[in-house]
Amino acid sequence: MATRKPAARKPAVRKPRAKQCPACKGTGEVAVTVHVGRKRRLVGQQTGLCLGCFGTGEALQA
């Protein structure tokens, strides 16, 4: 019996990588300073969802 040639494969197509969001630097979270009291003294930071990329860490296409 004759040997078969392997079927030719199509080259793999890679998706272009999305750029990182400049606001959160790809983490998906941003920190906001928290002020309290009448004199508005600084007490710390609170993390939240990045509104620039909605937490994905990838820059949205404009």
HELIX and SHEET records of a PDB file:
SHEET    1   A 2 GLU A  29  VAL A  36  0                                        
SHEET    2   A 2 ARG A  41  LEU A  49 -1                                        
END                                                                             
